[in-house]
């Protein structure tokens, strides 16, 4: 039995990131039961980008920034873990955009001590 969406579908949607793809990803963000499929697709997208002959770091940064801005608080830590899971420049570019979005800081603000 296959699960929908599968990681290939999610990775394709992240790679394209057109209006329809963004709406699809927002729907996944709103469905907690789809978190694992979303993250598996993100890992596949980043692995594919790291294996590509040309590294489009600007696109990876923009993708990280968009995902960081759109993803709910429950996903922010897992997204950052995914971005930090490799030292490859593709992961670093995605991590840069994710950090720039400020999603993790919005989800977990610093304590006023």
Residue frames as a rotation matrix with the C-alpha (Angstrom) as fourth column:
UNK 1
0.580 0.815 0.000 0.00
0.815 -0.580 0.000 0.00
0.000 0.000 -1.000 0.00
UNK 2
-0.456 -0.752 0.476 1.42
0.744 -0.616 -0.260 3.38
0.488 0.235 0.840 -0.97
UNK 3
-0.019 0.352 -0.936 1.04
0.792 -0.566 -0.229 6.55
-0.610 -0.746 -0.268 1.00
UNK 4
0.016 0.040 0.999 -0.10
0.773 -0.635 0.013 9.76
0.635 0.772 -0.042 -0.64
UNK 5
0.846 -0.386 -0.367 1.67
-0.483 -0.268 -0.833 12.01
0.223 0.882 -0.414 -1.01
UNK 6
0.732 -0.675 -0.094 4.85
0.681 0.719 0.139 10.06
-0.026 -0.166 0.986 -1.45
UNK 7
0.264 -0.711 -0.651 8.26
0.374 -0.547 0.749 11.63
-0.889 -0.441 0.122 -0.98
UNK 8
-0.605 -0.480 0.636 8.82
0.751 -0.077 0.656 11.95
-0.266 0.874 0.406 -4.73
UNK 9
0.209 0.783 0.586 5.65
0.833 -0.457 0.313 14.00
0.513 0.423 -0.747 -5.16
UNK 10
0.841 0.079 -0.535 6.56
0.438 -0.680 0.588 16.27
-0.317 -0.729 -0.606 -2.25
UNK 11
-0.140 -0.974 -0.178 10.13
0.497 -0.225 0.838 16.72
-0.856 0.029 0.516 -3.54
UNK 12
-0.474 0.035 0.880 8.78
0.866 -0.166 0.473 17.63
0.162 0.986 0.049 -6.99
UNK 13
0.609 0.770 0.190 6.39
0.689 -0.633 0.353 20.18
0.392 -0.084 -0.916 -5.48
UNK 14
0.611 -0.472 -0.636 9.19
0.359 -0.551 0.753 21.75
-0.706 -0.688 -0.167 -3.42
UNK 15
-0.431 -0.844 0.318 11.48
0.662 -0.056 0.747 21.87
-0.613 0.533 0.583 -6.46
UNK 16
-0.272 0.401 0.875 8.87
0.842 -0.341 0.418 23.58
0.466 0.850 -0.245 -8.66
UNK 17
-0.501 0.123 -0.857 7.33
0.711 -0.506 -0.489 25.84
-0.494 -0.854 0.166 -5.99
UNK 18
-0.790 0.401 0.464 4.78
0.147 -0.611 0.778 27.41
0.595 0.683 0.424 -8.35
UNK 19
-0.511 0.650 0.563 1.46
-0.817 -0.571 -0.082 28.77
0.268 -0.502 0.822 -7.04
UNK 20
0.526 0.735 -0.427 -0.30
-0.579 0.678 0.454 25.40
0.623 0.008 0.782 -7.26
UNK 21
0.015 -0.622 -0.783 2.67
0.384 0.727 -0.570 23.69
0.923 -0.292 0.250 -5.61
UNK 22
-0.853 -0.302 0.425 2.67
-0.204 -0.556 -0.806 26.24
0.480 -0.774 0.413 -2.81
UNK 23
0.004 0.939 0.345 -1.02
-0.946 -0.107 0.304 25.60
0.323 -0.328 0.888 -2.19
UNK 24
0.542 0.119 -0.832 -0.33
-0.083 0.993 0.088 21.84
0.836 0.021 0.548 -2.08
UNK 25
-0.433 -0.810 -0.396 2.50
0.411 0.213 -0.886 22.35
0.802 -0.547 0.241 0.43
UNK 26
-0.665 0.280 0.693 0.35
-0.646 -0.680 -0.346 24.66
0.375 -0.677 0.633 2.59
UNK 27
0.481 0.859 -0.174 -2.24
-0.692 0.494 0.527 21.90
0.539 -0.133 0.832 2.74
UNK 28
0.261 -0.479 -0.838 0.47
0.384 0.848 -0.365 19.50
0.885 -0.227 0.406 3.91
UNK 29
-0.765 -0.557 0.322 1.56
-0.014 -0.486 -0.874 22.03
0.644 -0.673 0.364 6.54
UNK 30
-0.287 0.762 0.580 -2.01
-0.905 -0.415 0.098 22.14
0.315 -0.497 0.809 7.86
UNK 31
0.734 0.551 -0.398 -2.22
-0.446 0.832 0.330 18.35
0.512 -0.065 0.856 8.15
UNK 32
0.199 -0.716 0.669 -0.12
-0.952 0.019 0.304 17.01
-0.230 -0.698 -0.678 11.06
UNK 33
0.589 0.047 0.807 -0.52
-0.086 0.996 0.005 13.43
-0.804 -0.072 0.591 9.87
UNK 34
0.928 -0.231 0.293 1.44
0.332 0.156 -0.930 14.35
0.169 0.960 0.221 6.71
UNK 35
0.752 -0.659 0.010 4.50
-0.585 -0.661 0.470 15.70
-0.303 -0.359 -0.883 8.54
UNK 36
0.130 -0.744 0.655 6.60
-0.014 0.659 0.752 12.60
-0.991 -0.107 0.076 7.91
UNK 37
0.413 0.078 0.907 5.81
0.858 0.301 -0.416 12.57
-0.306 0.950 0.058 4.18
UNK 38
0.988 -0.037 0.152 6.64
0.013 -0.948 -0.319 16.27
0.156 0.317 -0.936 3.99
UNK 39
0.521 -0.842 0.141 10.00
-0.645 -0.280 0.710 15.84
-0.559 -0.461 -0.690 5.69
UNK 40
0.118 -0.454 0.883 10.91
0.406 0.834 0.374 12.77
-0.906 0.314 0.283 3.63
UNK 41
0.682 0.195 0.705 10.19
0.731 -0.218 -0.646 14.80
0.028 0.956 -0.291 0.50
UNK 42
0.922 -0.386 0.024 12.30
-0.386 -0.914 0.126 17.66
-0.026 -0.125 -0.992 1.84
UNK 43
0.234 -0.864 0.445 15.22
-0.274 0.380 0.883 15.30
-0.933 -0.329 -0.148 2.46
UNK 44
0.223 -0.104 0.969 14.87
0.792 0.598 -0.118 13.91
-0.568 0.794 0.216 -1.06
UNK 45
0.931 0.149 0.334 14.76
0.320 -0.775 -0.545 17.44
0.177 0.614 -0.769 -2.51
UNK 46
0.709 -0.704 0.046 17.93
-0.627 -0.599 0.498 18.43
-0.323 -0.382 -0.866 -0.63
UNK 47
0.100 -0.665 0.740 19.73
0.083 0.747 0.660 15.19
-0.991 -0.004 0.130 -1.54
UNK 48
0.504 0.155 0.850 18.82
0.831 0.179 -0.526 15.70
-0.234 0.972 -0.038 -5.20
UNK 49
0.979 -0.145 0.146 20.05
-0.101 -0.957 -0.271 19.29
0.179 0.251 -0.951 -5.07
UNK 50
0.468 -0.856 0.220 23.31
-0.578 -0.109 0.809 18.18
-0.668 -0.506 -0.546 -3.48
UNK 51
0.005 -0.444 0.896 23.87
0.422 0.813 0.401 15.62
-0.906 0.376 0.192 -6.24
UNK 52
0.892 0.403 0.204 23.14
0.356 -0.349 -0.867 18.06
-0.278 0.846 -0.455 -9.07
UNK 53
0.085 -0.916 0.391 26.06
0.988 0.025 -0.155 19.17
0.132 0.400 0.907 -11.27
UNK 54
-0.516 -0.176 0.838 25.07
0.194 -0.977 -0.086 22.83
0.834 0.119 0.538 -10.74
UNK 55
-0.429 0.319 -0.845 24.25
0.901 0.079 -0.427 24.13
-0.070 -0.944 -0.322 -7.26
UNK 56
-0.190 0.478 0.858 21.54
0.298 -0.804 0.514 26.78
0.936 0.353 0.010 -7.41
UNK 57
-0.689 -0.192 -0.699 22.13
0.710 0.021 -0.704 28.20
0.150 -0.981 0.122 -3.94
UNK 58
-0.912 0.400 0.084 19.86
-0.406 -0.911 -0.075 31.20
0.047 -0.103 0.994 -4.50
UNK 59
-0.114 0.903 -0.413 16.90
-0.506 0.305 0.807 28.93
0.855 0.301 0.423 -5.26
UNK 60
-0.173 -0.014 -0.985 17.71
0.618 0.777 -0.120 26.78
0.767 -0.629 -0.126 -2.23
UNK 61
-0.944 -0.187 -0.273 17.85
0.330 -0.594 -0.734 29.86
-0.025 -0.782 0.622 0.00
UNK 62
-0.651 0.758 0.038 14.52
-0.700 -0.619 0.356 31.15
0.294 0.205 0.934 -1.35
UNK 63
0.003 0.633 -0.774 12.95
-0.089 0.771 0.630 27.74
0.996 0.067 0.059 -0.85
UNK 64
-0.483 -0.272 -0.832 14.23
0.753 0.355 -0.554 27.61
0.446 -0.895 0.033 2.73
UNK 65
-0.993 0.119 -0.028 12.93
-0.093 -0.887 -0.453 31.09
-0.079 -0.447 0.891 3.40
UNK 66
-0.355 0.919 -0.170 9.49
-0.692 -0.136 0.709 30.33
0.629 0.370 0.684 1.94
UNK 67
0.025 0.343 -0.939 9.18
0.309 0.891 0.334 27.07
0.951 -0.299 -0.084 3.88
UNK 68
-0.734 -0.375 -0.567 10.34
0.643 -0.114 -0.757 28.77
0.220 -0.920 0.325 7.09
UNK 69
-0.898 0.431 0.091 7.75
-0.440 -0.888 -0.135 31.50
0.022 -0.161 0.987 6.67
UNK 70
-0.166 0.909 -0.381 4.89
-0.753 0.133 0.645 29.14
0.637 0.394 0.662 5.79
UNK 71
-0.316 0.002 -0.949 5.49
0.249 0.965 -0.081 26.12
0.915 -0.262 -0.306 8.02
UNK 72
0.714 0.635 0.293 3.68
-0.158 -0.262 0.952 25.95
0.682 -0.726 -0.087 11.36
UNK 73
0.265 -0.615 0.743 5.50
-0.944 -0.322 0.071 26.10
0.195 -0.720 -0.666 14.69
UNK 74
0.703 0.056 0.709 5.30
-0.395 0.859 0.324 22.32
-0.591 -0.508 0.627 15.21
UNK 75
0.883 -0.336 0.327 7.57
0.469 0.610 -0.639 21.77
0.015 0.718 0.696 12.18
UNK 76
0.831 -0.536 0.152 10.21
-0.465 -0.818 -0.339 24.44
0.306 0.211 -0.929 12.76
UNK 77
0.259 -0.772 0.580 12.60
-0.734 0.233 0.638 22.32
-0.628 -0.591 -0.507 14.82
UNK 78
0.374 -0.070 0.925 12.31
0.342 0.937 -0.068 19.35
-0.862 0.342 0.375 12.46
UNK 79
0.958 -0.037 0.286 12.96
0.257 -0.340 -0.905 21.63
0.130 0.940 -0.317 9.48
UNK 80
0.585 -0.787 0.193 16.10
-0.805 -0.592 0.027 23.00
0.093 -0.172 -0.981 11.11
UNK 81
0.206 -0.484 0.850 17.24
-0.352 0.774 0.526 19.46
-0.913 -0.408 -0.011 11.93
UNK 82
0.697 0.094 0.710 16.81
0.564 0.540 -0.625 18.53
-0.443 0.836 0.323 8.27
UNK 83
0.925 -0.335 0.181 18.77
-0.129 -0.723 -0.679 21.60
0.359 0.605 -0.711 7.18
UNK 84
0.330 -0.834 0.443 21.60
-0.941 -0.253 0.226 20.76
-0.077 -0.491 -0.868 9.58
UNK 85
0.781 0.071 0.621 21.76
-0.189 0.974 0.127 17.06
-0.595 -0.217 0.774 8.69
UNK 86
0.529 -0.649 0.547 24.58
0.847 0.442 -0.296 17.56
-0.049 0.620 0.783 6.17
UNK 87
0.055 -0.631 -0.774 27.56
0.303 -0.728 0.615 19.84
-0.951 -0.268 0.151 5.64
UNK 88
-0.332 -0.148 0.932 26.95
0.934 0.090 0.347 19.98
-0.135 0.985 0.108 1.89
UNK 89
-0.971 -0.106 -0.215 26.57
0.084 -0.990 0.112 23.52
-0.225 0.091 0.970 0.47
UNK 90
-0.519 0.853 0.052 23.02
0.065 -0.021 0.998 22.67
0.852 0.521 -0.045 -0.73
UNK 91
0.189 0.553 -0.811 21.95
0.871 0.287 0.398 22.03
0.453 -0.782 -0.428 2.84
UNK 92
-0.529 -0.473 -0.705 23.83
0.751 -0.647 -0.129 25.15
-0.395 -0.598 0.698 4.00
UNK 93
-0.950 0.225 0.218 22.02
-0.042 -0.781 0.623 27.33
0.311 0.583 0.751 1.45
UNK 94
-0.050 0.975 -0.217 18.64
0.313 0.221 0.924 25.91
0.948 -0.021 -0.316 2.50
UNK 95
0.058 -0.007 -0.998 19.59
0.995 0.086 0.057 26.43
0.085 -0.996 0.012 6.17
UNK 96
-0.887 -0.430 -0.167 20.55
0.436 -0.900 -0.001 30.04
-0.149 -0.074 0.986 5.44
UNK 97
-0.639 0.722 0.266 17.14
-0.199 -0.489 0.849 30.78
0.743 0.490 0.456 3.95
UNK 98
0.174 0.699 -0.694 15.39
0.581 0.497 0.645 28.91
0.795 -0.515 -0.319 6.75
UNK 99
-0.304 -0.381 -0.873 17.27
0.938 -0.282 -0.204 30.95
-0.168 -0.881 0.443 9.34
UNK 100
-0.984 -0.101 0.149 16.56
0.141 -0.947 0.289 34.20
0.112 0.306 0.946 7.50
UNK 101
-0.271 0.960 0.065 12.82
0.211 -0.007 0.978 33.47
0.939 0.278 -0.200 7.63
UNK 102
-0.733 -0.079 0.676 12.87
-0.579 -0.451 -0.680 33.62
0.358 -0.889 0.285 11.42
UNK 103
0.172 0.881 -0.440 10.34
-0.431 0.469 0.771 30.80
0.886 0.057 0.461 11.70
UNK 104
-0.068 -0.274 -0.959 12.17
0.647 0.720 -0.251 29.08
0.759 -0.638 0.129 14.54
UNK 105
-0.948 -0.315 -0.047 12.40
0.251 -0.648 -0.720 32.31
0.196 -0.694 0.693 16.53
UNK 106
-0.444 0.868 0.221 8.67
-0.746 -0.495 0.444 32.99
0.495 0.032 0.868 16.01
UNK 107
0.294 0.568 -0.768 7.78
-0.092 0.817 0.569 29.48
0.951 -0.097 0.293 17.07
UNK 108
0.512 -0.230 -0.827 10.04
0.828 0.390 0.404 29.48
0.229 -0.892 0.390 20.11
UNK 109
0.617 -0.255 0.744 10.79
-0.100 -0.964 -0.248 33.06
0.781 0.078 -0.620 21.22
UNK 110
-0.443 -0.859 -0.259 13.72
0.307 0.126 -0.943 33.71
0.843 -0.497 0.207 23.53
UNK 111
0.372 0.536 -0.758 12.88
0.881 0.054 0.470 33.90
0.293 -0.842 -0.452 27.20
UNK 112
0.332 -0.196 0.923 13.03
-0.130 -0.978 -0.161 37.34
0.934 -0.067 -0.351 28.79
UNK 113
0.614 -0.204 -0.762 15.39
0.745 0.468 0.475 36.48
0.259 -0.860 0.439 31.62
